[in-house]
Amino acid sequence: MDQRRVLDDVLDWAADDENVRLVVLTGSFAREDHDELSDLDVELYVRDPTLLLEHTAWYERFGEVLVTEALENPDWHPTRLVYYVDAKIDFMIAPMSVLSEGVAYDGPFLVALDKDGRRGRLEPTVGVAPPSAEAFQICVHWFYAAALQYAKATVRDDPWPIKTRDVELKEQLLQMIEWDHGVRTGWAGRPPHNGSRITAWASPDVADALASCWADFSVGDSVDALRHSIALFNEVAQRVATALAFGDEARTRAAAEVDRIVSLRVGD
């Protein structure tokens, strides 16, 4: 699918639809680093969101739809992730009323259509705020909660729960790596979403260590990956804690408990 042509089709439709008042592009198109596999991230500010949220014909016009994900996002705005043949468009649908107090963007954005002169209500976030001590502790606790359950699954020789817990602890590992990036850069900007291109922006020691943090489906390999993930998490967490003068008593004791559980495996 020709992404530029599809974007033009979206903008032509939006220009003709009186409900759609403002169209903003985010993601790789706004950063100008998209490729042929990049999603098209389109934010639609509209008079009546229900006219889009309760119907599908409007986005079906842009290509052959394979599947969709309808996300209500209670703390943000509903999105429709539409997977087409050879393309994907993420549509956010927000009411115009949210512009009354302004909208701040964490990353680059481009105003593609502005029927009512509202672009002045959109502002870039200047820098990224460091975490609070509470947020830091939550990250540590959630990481080790997943790690402890991961360790129990290795003793039970149960690989599927290992993989589900691995996803949970990797989310916290990524959060800590993002904070480490903030420490190194003076909180000047947010790294790409979901760990995208992580080896390009994470510190060199983190980039080098990441490969050993993943495993195949075998339990033995999973134990090694868990130990490497914990070692990397603790190293990065220590840097963040030191930079922000945070205390952290949980990591050492929790890591020791993971080791104790893993040692219960026969032959370890």
Helices and strands as residue ranges (DSSP letters): H 3-16, E 20-26, H 27-31, E 40-46, H 50-53, H 57-60, E 65-71, E 79-84, E 87-95, G 96-101, E 103-105, E 110-114, G 119-121, E 122-124, H 133-155, H 159-185, G 193-195, H 198-201, H 204-209, G 210-213, H 219-244, H 250-262
